[in-house]
Amino acid sequence: MNHLIIGLGGTGGKVIRAFRKQVYAEYRAVAPAGLDVGYLYVDSDPDEFKPDQADWKVLGTSVQLPVASQLNITGENLGARLKDIQSYPGIKPWIGDRTAWGEIIGAIVGAALGGQKRRLGRFLFACKIDKFREQVQSQVRTLQGNGRTDITFHVVAGLAGGTGSGTIVDTVAQLRAMYNDAQRHRIVLYLLLPEEFPQPNWDSGNYHSNGYAALVELNALSTGAYHPVDLVTGNRLALGDPFNGAYVFGNENENGYQADVKNELPGIVGDYLFQKIAVADKVGWKSLGRMENAENGDGTPETTPGARVGERSKRFLSFGIKRIAIPEEEIGEYLSLNFARAAIQQLRSNNWQDGQGFVDSVRNIDTASFVREAETLGRWLLTDEHLTLSVPILQADDPNKRWRALGDEWDGAMTTFKSMVRDGPPPGWLDELHKYAVKRFDEGFRNAGVPSFYRTKAMAKRDMAREVRGRVERELFDDWRNGTRSATEVSRVLGDLTSLLTDRLQGIDGVVAREREAAEAANEALRIVQQRWASMGLLGRMVGNRNNLLDEYGLQLREHFVRRTRVEAWMVGKTILGEVLTELADLRAIVDQIIATMQDALTRVGAGIDARLKTGGGDDIKGHLVRFYDPELVRTVTRELVLDQVQQATQTAKVRAALIERAGPNPGFQAFRDRVGLGDMVDRIEAVAEDNARVAHDTLVIDVKRRILGVSIIAKLRERFGGDRQALGAYVANLVREAGCYLTVNPLESGKSGPGIPAGVQTLVQKWIVVLPKATEHAAFVADLKTAFRDAQPGDLEFIEADGRANEITMIAVKNLFPLRYLKVLPFLKAKYETRIAANPARFALELHTEGSIDSYPSLYVRSGDELRRDALALVLIGRGLGIVQDDPKGPTYLGRDADGFEAPPVRLGTSLLVAAEGIDDKLYAQLKADIDAGLAKLDDLEPVKGAIRTAPDIIKPLVGGDVADPRYRAVVEAAKAALMIIRR
């Protein structure tokens, strides 16, 4: 069968989220093949639709709904629609007092939220009604693509808020208007009742009143007394079977167990939906469908006494669910999170300790010596030759590799220059050689001259610094990627490198000073050679001293210009080194940010580990999930797997690869930092670790009794109780005793009889269903287990044996065929409603009801004798104004007509107005009301009727001795007010 789950408001969204998490846990896929389920989440809180919501994730995998399954009903200009209300026929008939709406809209801060105002929720929904219908129809068409046209709409809402409670009636009405075959297009509601004591700040005034108003309207919708306005056309919708059944439930089950409304109850409802849709539906759970359709008894509503008009629907149900399970999802998460923690510790610290695994402390390694190695500095372009540009930092500067070390450059130049000057006249050799050297320094060095070359290269210092950073980053990132170094070690390497380069930077001024001194010393040596050259005699020139002096002069000239070149080089090298330090500081800051993110991830994962395996053993049977397993075994096996060094080396490598893949095609620390935030990091680590953990478990845990995943609950129960039927029976009896529906019944109402309540008709029908995994290998024990359940629950009990879910047994209780007056919480909600309304009847009726007021709908309760007399007196007063009830000396007389329209015999209504209602029974009340409704419908001018009503207190005043405080007088006054309200409607 096809299923469309529609979540209205926060509760609806939480239930969808819980259901999708269950689906993913079972199938390891968000939309598994063969599970024909669509979704639509309607809310007025845009934050709930964000794609990165952590609450929508299972170990790093998001189960968030796609945009096509989301409907945000905020963002409309409500004020503009109110000003032009004539243009909105689907809103105009029910919107109510525009002045009051001005106050409501004026109080809204930011985007309009439902704000615990039901009619505001309806207003927001009406503005998006076309989009709602379009999305529903799109979802249905997609589902029906499987060739099956039948569908069940599961509509989930909390009744305390403004969005869910305010949209529930119109959601049902629109669904039934679009899909009107109640057998093929089933509509089932899941309605969370307001709890008596909500969490702080949850109740902003209408919390409980909303619940009562919604129940009143849904009851009226089911009986046909309420025909809501079509939000599209403005016409009234006459709906047959608006919904098949409506589950009503609270946070406390009938045995006193209280579930947390925010964190636990959505999971309970999600569990129930999962059992219905994904488990039992596959094996044909027909009995539940009959109960939801009210086919297992008399589903006709309780009627108005004396008439056959439905007043109180019996299409309501409740449910309870309890699972006894080996909590495989929790165990799997515990194992996976431990693997995730190991992976993070490897990434962050890479410190393996035998008997401990990867620990969160830094390894003792000498990174300071590593950064000082000549080979390391050479790879990272940080040698003196690189910083002085004896060799290039940027490969594009010397693509043909013509640059040589500075000394070698000048050696070659001086050799050439000496050869050239020797071809000229000897007296000018020194001068010519000096000229050649100066020109080389000023113009010829690397085609620019030394000052110009270095001045130009200084302009590219940032590019060179980035090149150095790139070299360092690539090597260290590769070390981190392949597991050689941890992120913390990378930071230490960068710190030690920074310290080394800082020391070198601080020493450059001294180097420059020494080079300048050496250049000056060489210059002084040149002067001495020049003096010796000038004083050289004829004999000296003849015996070869001239060539020797030229060589000596060339040597000192070379020394002088090498030193001067180094001065220029180190001055630029100083600026390059400064830029390199800036880049490395930035790189280290990025690495430290990554380390900090890893620490946050480690904290988050650690909290996840600590939150799991809190209980176990199957002895705590209070909650809806009974965990039947050995937590210590889980911890022991997990620890063994985490301490397997070969396995952890493999799994951490997979985690690193998955993370680095996220950094893009050219990964580095900066790209990693920019693309892998905390959420993404945790998600990816957890997702990969989950796969790693399951593979490791399946591969390494050979002993069946030590396996912690894929374990059969039947097998485990057999291990514990297989030889003791009495112990098994006692355990199952305790489980059943603590199970039950999340609804408490008021015995005063369930046992009531009287007018309008059919005699001999069974209500509150209960059925128990136990969903067992198929276990043919344990057939005898399964038979004993079924016997234990039958003994513990002798009522209507059904067993369903389903494939899959071998780790759990599910007990489900369903009650149906009861009116809402059975709810124990209903008097509390009614009292809260009446208190709220009394404070400002017009304003709060507008906030609490989708239209009209409480008097527009049938009561949820059977009318008591006092209520009958009160209501009857109001009708008598209206009847006087219409002439249906006439004053007579002997007392008021009812002049009615029979079913064919002929005058009926007069009926004396006591001796005065004071007692006129005393003799009116339910049958006479129904006749009187029918005549009055007909009479009012014929009148255009109601003022005479109102005038007659207002005179009633004056007529009876003498009968009470003029005492306006007399209870009888006050009763007539209140009846007159009620009569005027009826006329105004």
Protein Blocks (a to p, Z undefined) as FASTA:
>chain_A
ZZddddehjklmmmmmmmmmmmmmmnopabdghiacddddddfbfklmpfklmklpgehi
acbdcfklgccfehiafklmmmmmmmmmklmmmnopfklmmmmmmmpgcjadfklpaklm
mmmmmmmmmmmmmmmmmmmmmmmmnopabdcddddddfkbmmlmmmmmmmmmmmmmmmmc
fklmccddddddddfbdcehklgojmmmmmmmmmmmmmmmmnopaccddfknopacddeh
kbfbdcdddfbdfkopacdfklmmmmmmmmmmmmmmmmmmmnopaklmmmmnopnbcfbd
cddehiacdfbdckbccdddddddddfklmmmmmmmmmmmmmmmmmmnopacehklpadb
dddddfklmmmpmklmmmnopafklmnomacfblklmmnopaccfklmmmmmmmmmmmmm
mmmcfklmmmmmmmmmmmmmmmmggonojklmmmmmmmmmmmmmmmmmmmmmmmmmmmmm
nomacfklmmmmmmmmmmmmmmmmmmmmmmmmmmmmmmmmmmmmmmmmmmmmmmpcfklm
mnopmmmmmmmmmmmmmmmmmmmmmmmmmmmmmmmmmmmmmmmmmmmmmmmmmmmmmmmm
mmmmmmmmmmgokbghhlammbmbdcdddfklmmmmmmmmmmmmklmmmmmmmmmmmmmm
mnojbdcfklmmmmmcfklmmmmmmmmmmmmmmmmmmmmmmblklpcghpafklmmmmmm
mmomklmmmmmmmmmmmgccdbdddfklmmggcehiaghiaehiacddddddddfklmmm
mmmmmmmmmmmmmcccdddddeejilbccdddddehiafklpmklmmmmmmmmmmmmmom
mlmmmmmpmghcfklpccfbdcdfklmmmmmmmmmmmmmmnomaccdfkbpcdddddfko
pacddddebjbfklmmmmpcfklmmmmmmmmmmmmmmpmblklmmmmmmmmmmmmmmmno
opakbmklmmmmmmmmmmmmmmmZZ
